[in-house]
């Protein structure tokens, strides 16, 4: 009977999570080499004239490697990638935030708060509606994809999945959709800025486009990469606007969990969340 017992929490943790620190740090060496190479290439005149930052080049290199290299080549790097994704990325975003002062936040003014929140609400409502009526998604799937696009990308989609109770396949599709379109937007936004300012001669400042970038792109890393390709002013404004959306994740999850679904309540005789 002991062999049939359920695994303990320690046994249920993934192998990468229980490796010693030195075994998790060693795979960071080749990843660090890629990051260093991206920084060198970003400073090269042949590449810098296109506005491609080191972060953009590194992300593109990762996408190419993940889809072209054999799996057994990438598997030894998994512990390092997990460490970089869970700890170093958050640390990098926090350190980047040290560059932002209260003066830069105040400089955005009311648009820096209203625009991201309006985009968040509009994306949630319109995305859910068009997903269920046009694309034939279930309500849960539409809410999941819309939440990831509206708030903070894959992290929001995963968080919302626990509230709307989607399965692993639905969550994976939502995360893939958000990452794909967010990455495309990250690469296209600098060219969009050139188009509206240089070709169409619209009066769009770096700060205004930064607010637009932070209010519409999905992941924090994508926002920083797109903003840096335009300039520091755009990147700073984009990060502040993005943080407004990130801070809205908690209230959105709370509303989804507590909002009653009248149809489900009438059928089951008890309250359920609106997303279920």
Residue pairs with C-beta under 8 A, 6 or more apart in sequence:
10 18
16 24
16 78
16 79
16 82
17 82
19 79
23 79
24 79
24 80
24 82
24 83
25 80
25 83
26 80
27 76
27 77
27 78
27 79
27 80
27 81
27 83
28 80
28 83
28 84
29 80
30 77
30 80
31 77
31 80
31 81
31 84
34 58
34 61
34 62
35 54
35 58
38 54
38 55
38 57
38 58
38 61
39 54
41 47
41 54
41 57
42 48
42 52
42 53
42 54
42 56
42 57
47 57
51 190
51 229
51 230
52 229
53 225
53 228
53 229
55 221
55 224
55 225
55 228
56 186
56 187
56 225
56 228
56 229
59 183
59 186
59 221
59 225
63 183
65 74
66 74
89 221
93 220
93 221
93 224
96 224
96 239
97 239
97 243
99 236
100 236
100 239
100 240
104 236
104 237
104 240
105 112
105 240
107 207
108 207
108 211
108 237
108 240
108 241
111 208
111 211
112 211
112 237
112 240
112 241
112 244
113 244
115 211
115 212
115 215
115 241
116 211
116 214
116 215
116 241
116 242
116 244
116 245
117 244
117 245
117 248
118 215
119 150
119 215
119 216
119 245
120 150
120 151
120 215
120 245
120 248
120 252
121 150
123 146
123 149
123 150
124 143
124 146
124 147
124 150
124 252
126 146
127 142
127 145
127 146
127 149
127 150
128 139
128 142
128 143
128 146
129 142
130 142
131 137
131 141
131 142
131 145
131 146
132 138
132 139
132 142
135 142
137 145
139 275
140 164
140 165
140 166
140 170
140 275
140 276
141 166
141 170
141 173
141 174
143 160
143 164
143 256
143 275
144 157
144 160
144 161
144 164
144 166
144 170
144 171
144 174
145 157
145 173
145 174
145 177
145 178
147 156
147 157
147 160
147 252
148 154
148 156
148 157
148 160
148 174
148 175
148 177
148 178
148 218
149 178
149 181
149 182
149 218
150 156
150 245
151 245
151 246
151 248
151 249
151 252
152 218
152 219
152 220
152 242
152 245
152 246
152 249
153 178
153 179
153 182
153 218
153 219
153 220
153 222
154 175
154 178
154 179
154 218
154 219
155 249
156 249
157 171
157 174
157 175
157 178
158 171
158 175
159 249
159 253
160 252
160 253
160 256
160 275
161 170
161 171
161 174
163 253
163 256
163 257
163 273
163 275
164 256
164 273
164 275
164 276
165 276
166 174
178 218
178 219
179 218
179 219
181 218
182 217
182 218
182 219
182 222
183 222
185 216
185 217
185 218
185 222
185 226
186 217
186 222
186 223
186 225
186 226
187 226
189 213
189 217
189 226
189 229
189 230
190 226
190 229
190 230
193 204
193 209
193 230
193 234
196 202
196 204
197 204
206 230
206 231
206 233
206 234
206 237
207 233
207 234
207 237
208 237
209 230
209 234
209 237
210 227
210 230
210 233
210 234
210 235
210 236
210 237
210 238
210 241
211 237
211 238
211 241
213 223
213 226
213 227
213 234
213 237
213 238
213 241
214 223
214 227
214 237
214 238
214 239
214 240
214 241
214 242
214 243
214 244
214 245
215 241
215 242
215 245
217 223
217 226
217 238
217 242
220 239
220 242
220 246
223 238
223 239
223 242
224 235
224 238
224 239
226 238
227 234
227 235
227 236
227 237
227 238
227 239
228 234
228 235
256 273
256 274
256 275
257 273
258 273
259 273
259 274
259 275
260 271
260 272
260 273
260 274
261 271
261 272
261 273
261 274
261 275
261 276
264 272
264 276
265 271
265 272
